[in-house]
Amino acid sequence: MAVKASWYAAELRRELGARNRIWAVGRTHVESFGNPPVIVYAPQGSRHGNFFDSAYAAISATPDWIRRFDKIHAQGRALPKAESGRRWREIDSSMSSDALLMNIFCSPDVVESAAVRRTLGVDGEDAPVFGWRARVPLASGPGGRVRFDRTEVDMRWGGLLVEAKLTEGDFQSRAARIVEGYRDFDAVFERELLPRVEIKTARRRAAVEFAEEFTQEWEEAAVDEEAAREFQSGIVARAREAESAEAGYQGYQLIRNVLAAYAEGCSFCVIHDERRPDLREAWFEVMAAVKSAEMRVRCKVLTWQELAALLPEHLQGFLDLKYGIVQAGKVASTCPGLTSEP
């Protein structure tokens, strides 16, 4: 499963990279230092290369939405400095699922669409809230004091919580002692049915460990770079094997957000790309462990492609060119930089 998941994620990143190298022409952007490089966009007057124009205009005019741009890019050091001196934001990245989410739900006529509301099961006149802080109850602390995990949910729209995914590797894993520390964990889940994993416990290594392998004293540069890489990989693999492990759960973000929906009396929907069937399988595994049929009905899944069929035509064109997202029955636009083989 892990191998398949990494392959699906890498293939989608490859396609988005090719599409955005074309989309970025004429738009302010840089490429990361990594291999393969990632396109990251910067604001350009009243426009932003990572956003549909009308969506960005609506975001700029809405203080609660523009605050989403406050989140600094965690990998900013892997990017060239912006000419303006502005620090890069996570939402500037062409791989950002948050940017895709806002491109759709901040665009005019989307939130007002009866078809979109019906599909997602949203009532009322509430505007979407991005980066909504949930209050997931934890087990009682000293003196019976109630504590909360103020976890961030990608979007809350009325009675719906949304987790958006695009190129992320998975839904993260977390130690069992942390996951089982949520107050409603056993009320919501059959813990035996949840996907489990062993989590390696990293530790700082003493300087004397593997000294004969790591020392560079009197060494000449390796002529065979492939052999050097294999040697280094072997060292890392042996070090990982020597690390202790503790029991954990896969799909931590899903577990946590289901618990947030349970506590708030909300529904919870995962929106992912149809090119990532691994994410759907992971969500179904967690969903199958939900005890209550009523709660399972409140757990939903939707693809960006299914959502695209409900969107205005001009927005569909943007999603096609930049993301390769098209509704069922349509073929995505051709991308000259994308070949059939990696």
C-alpha positions in Angstrom: 0.0 0.0 0.0 2.8 2.4 0.9 4.6 1.7 -2.4 1.4 2.3 -4.4 0.7 5.5 -2.4 4.1 7.0 -3.1 3.8 6.1 -6.8 0.4 7.7 -7.2 1.6 10.9 -5.3 4.8 11.1 -7.4 2.9 10.7 -10.7 0.5 13.4 -9.8 3.3 15.7 -8.7 5.0 15.0 -12.0 1.9 16.0 -14.0 1.2 19.1 -11.9 4.9 20.1 -12.4 4.6 19.8 -16.1 1.3 21.7 -16.3 2.5 24.5 -14.1 5.7 25.1 -16.0 3.5 26.0 -18.9 0.9 27.9 -16.8 3.7 29.9 -15.1 4.9 31.6 -18.4 4.2 35.3 -18.0 3.3 34.9 -14.3 5.6 35.9 -11.4 7.1 32.6 -10.0 10.2 30.7 -9.0 11.2 27.1 -9.1 12.4 25.3 -5.9 15.9 23.9 -5.7 14.6 20.3 -5.3 14.5 17.6 -7.9 12.0 17.7 -9.5 11.5 21.4 -8.9 8.1 22.8 -7.7 6.7 26.0 -9.2 5.8 28.6 -6.5 4.0 31.8 -7.5 4.1 35.3 -6.1 1.4 38.0 -6.1 1.5 40.3 -9.2 -0.5 43.4 -8.6 -4.1 42.4 -8.2 -3.4 38.9 -9.5 -1.7 35.8 -8.2 -0.4 33.0 -10.5 -1.6 30.2 -8.3 -5.2 31.5 -8.3 -8.2 31.9 -10.6 -8.5 35.7 -11.0 -12.0 36.0 -9.7 -11.3 33.7 -6.8 -8.2 35.8 -5.8 -10.2 39.0 -6.1 -12.8 37.6 -3.7 -10.1 36.4 -1.3 -8.4 39.8 -1.3 -11.7 41.5 -0.5 -12.4 39.1 2.4 -10.2 39.6 5.5 -11.0 36.2 7.0 -9.9 34.5 3.7 -6.8 36.6 3.0 -5.5 35.6 6.5 -4.9 32.1 5.0 -1.9 33.7 3.3 -0.3 34.3 6.7 1.0 30.7 6.9 4.7 30.8 6.0 6.0 28.1 3.6 7.7 25.4 5.8 10.2 24.7 3.0 11.0 28.3 2.4 14.8 27.7 2.5 14.4 25.4 -0.5 13.2 28.3 -2.6 15.0 31.3 -4.2 14.4 34.6 -2.4 11.6 36.6 -3.8 12.7 39.8 -5.5 10.2 41.7 -3.4 11.7 40.4 -0.2 8.3 38.8 0.6 8.5 35.5 2.4 7.0 32.6 0.6 3.6 31.2 1.8 2.5 27.6 1.7 -0.5 28.6 -0.4 1.9 30.0 -3.1 2.9 26.5 -4.1 1.4 24.9 -7.2 1.1 21.6 -5.2 -1.0 23.2 -2.4 -4.4 21.5 -1.8 -5.4 24.6 0.3 -4.9 26.8 -2.8 -7.0 24.4 -4.9 -9.8 24.4 -2.3 -9.9 28.2 -2.2 -9.7 28.5 -6.0 -13.0 26.6 -6.1 -15.0 27.7 -3.0 -13.9 31.4 -3.2 -14.9 31.7 -6.9 -18.2 33.6 -7.5 -21.4 31.5 -7.9 -19.9 28.3 -6.4 -21.0 28.7 -2.8 -24.4 29.9 -4.1 -24.8 26.9 -6.4 -27.7 24.7 -5.4 -26.0 21.7 -7.1 -22.8 22.1 -5.0 -24.8 22.6 -1.8 -26.9 19.5 -2.5 -23.9 17.4 -3.3 -22.1 18.3 -0.1 -25.2 18.4 2.0 -24.8 22.1 3.1 -27.7 24.2 4.3 -27.8 27.8 5.5 -26.1 31.0 4.5 -22.8 30.6 6.2 -19.7 31.5 4.2 -16.8 28.9 4.1 -14.2 29.3 6.8 -10.7 28.2 5.8 -8.3 26.9 8.4 -11.1 26.5 10.9 -9.9 25.7 14.5 -11.9 22.7 15.8 -12.3 21.8 19.5 -11.7 18.1 19.7 -12.1 17.0 23.4 -9.2 15.1 25.0 -9.4 12.8 28.0 -10.0 14.7 31.2 -6.9 16.3 32.7 -6.1 16.8 36.4 -9.1 17.6 38.5 -11.4 16.6 35.7 -10.6 19.7 33.6 -11.7 19.3 30.0 -8.9 19.9 27.5 -9.2 20.3 23.7 -7.1 19.7 20.6 -7.5 22.9 18.6 -6.7 21.2 15.4 -7.0 23.0 12.1 -9.6 21.8 9.6 -9.0 22.8 6.0 -12.6 24.2 5.6 -15.8 24.4 7.5 -18.9 25.3 5.6 -22.0 25.4 7.7 -22.3 21.9 9.2 -19.6 20.4 6.9 -16.0 19.9 7.7 -13.6 19.3 4.7 -10.2 17.7 4.4 -8.6 18.6 1.1 -5.9 16.5 -0.5 -3.9 16.8 -3.7 -0.2 15.6 -3.7 0.2 14.9 0.0 1.7 11.4 0.6 -0.9 10.2 3.1 -3.1 11.1 6.1 -0.2 10.9 8.5 0.4 8.4 11.3 0.5 9.0 15.1 1.4 7.1 18.2 -1.4 5.1 19.7 -0.9 6.8 23.1 -1.8 10.2 21.4 -4.7 8.9 19.3 -6.3 7.0 22.2 -6.0 10.2 24.3 -9.1 11.7 22.6 -12.1 11.6 24.9 -14.5 10.1 22.3 -12.1 7.7 20.6 -13.7 4.5 21.9 -17.2 5.9 21.5 -16.7 6.6 17.8 -14.2 3.9 16.7 -13.7 0.1 16.9 -10.0 0.5 17.6 -9.3 -3.1 16.4 -10.5 -2.2 12.9 -8.4 0.9 12.5 -5.2 0.5 10.4 -2.2 0.1 12.6 1.5 0.9 12.0 4.8 0.8 13.9 6.3 4.2 14.3 10.0 4.4 14.6 11.2 6.4 17.5 14.2 8.5 16.4 16.8 9.5 18.8 20.0 11.6 18.8 23.0 9.4 18.0 26.2 9.6 20.0 29.2 10.8 18.1 31.1 7.5 18.5 28.3 5.4 16.9 29.3 4.0 13.5 32.5 5.9 13.7 34.3 3.6 11.2 31.5 4.2 8.7 31.1 8.0 9.1 34.7 9.2 9.5 36.1 11.1 6.6 39.7 11.2 7.9 42.2 10.5 5.1 39.4 9.6 2.7 39.4 10.4 -1.0 36.3 11.4 -2.9 34.4 8.3 -4.2 34.9 7.8 -7.9 31.7 5.7 -8.2 28.9 7.9 -7.1 26.3 5.1 -7.4 28.4 2.9 -5.0 28.7 5.9 -2.6 24.9 6.4 -2.6 24.3 2.7 -2.0 26.8 2.7 0.9 25.1 5.7 2.4 21.7 4.1 2.0 22.9 1.0 3.8 24.1 3.1 6.7 20.8 4.8 6.9 18.8 1.5 6.7 20.9 -0.1 9.4 20.4 3.0 11.6 16.6 2.8 11.1 16.5 -0.9 11.9 18.3 -0.1 15.2 15.7 2.4 16.2 13.0 1.4 18.6 9.3 1.5 17.6 6.0 2.1 19.2 2.5 1.2 18.2 0.6 3.8 16.2 -2.4 4.4 13.9 -2.4 5.2 10.2 -4.8 7.9 8.9 -4.4 10.1 11.9 -5.8 13.2 10.2 -9.0 11.3 9.3 -9.4 9.9 12.8 -9.0 13.4 14.3 -11.4 15.0 11.9 -14.1 12.4 12.3 -13.8 13.1 16.1 -14.0 16.8 15.4 -17.2 16.2 13.3 -18.6 14.0 16.1 -18.0 16.6 18.8 -19.5 19.4 16.6 -22.4 17.5 15.3 -21.1 18.0 11.7 -20.5 15.9 8.6 -17.0 15.3 7.4 -15.9 15.1 3.7 -12.6 14.2 2.2 -12.1 15.8 -1.2 -9.2 14.2 -3.2 -8.1 13.7 -6.8 -9.3 10.7 -8.7 -5.7 10.1 -9.7 -5.1 9.2 -6.0 -7.1 6.0 -5.4 -4.8 5.3 -2.5 -6.2 8.1 -0.5 -9.8 6.9 -1.1 -8.8 3.4 0.1 -7.2 4.8 3.2 -10.4 6.8 4.0 -12.6 3.7 3.5 -10.4 1.8 6.0 -10.9 4.4 8.7 -14.6 4.8 7.8 -15.2 1.1 8.2 -14.0 1.4 11.8 -16.7 3.9 12.8 -19.2 2.2 15.1 -22.4 4.2 14.6 -24.3 3.9 11.3 -25.5 7.4 11.8 -21.9 8.7 12.1 -20.8 6.7 9.0 -23.6 8.4 7.0 -22.0 11.7 8.0 -18.7 10.6 6.5 -18.3 11.4 2.8 -15.9 11.4 0.0 -15.8 13.4 -3.2 -13.2 13.9 -6.0 -12.2 17.2 -7.5 -13.3 15.7 -10.8 -16.8 15.0 -9.5 -16.9 18.5 -8.1 -15.7 20.1 -11.3 -18.9 18.9 -13.1 -20.9 21.3 -10.9 -18.7 24.4 -11.4 -19.0 27.3 -13.8 -17.5 26.7 -17.2 -14.8 29.3 -17.0 -13.6 27.8 -13.7 -13.6 24.3 -15.2 -11.2 25.6 -17.9 -8.8 26.9 -15.3 -8.9 23.6 -13.4 -8.2 21.7 -16.6 -5.2 23.7 -17.7 -3.5 24.2 -14.3 -4.4 20.9 -12.6 -5.6 18.5 -15.3 -8.9 18.2 -13.4 -11.9 17.6 -15.7 -15.4 16.1 -15.1 -16.1 12.5 -16.0 -16.5 11.9 -19.7 -14.0 14.7 -20.6 -10.3 14.3 -21.5 -7.9 16.7 -19.8 -6.1 19.2 -22.1 -2.8 17.9 -23.5 0.4 18.9 -21.8 3.5 19.0 -24.1 5.9 18.7 -21.1 4.2 15.5 -19.9 5.4 12.2 -21.3 3.9 8.8 -20.6 7.0 7.6 -18.8 8.6 9.4 -15.8 
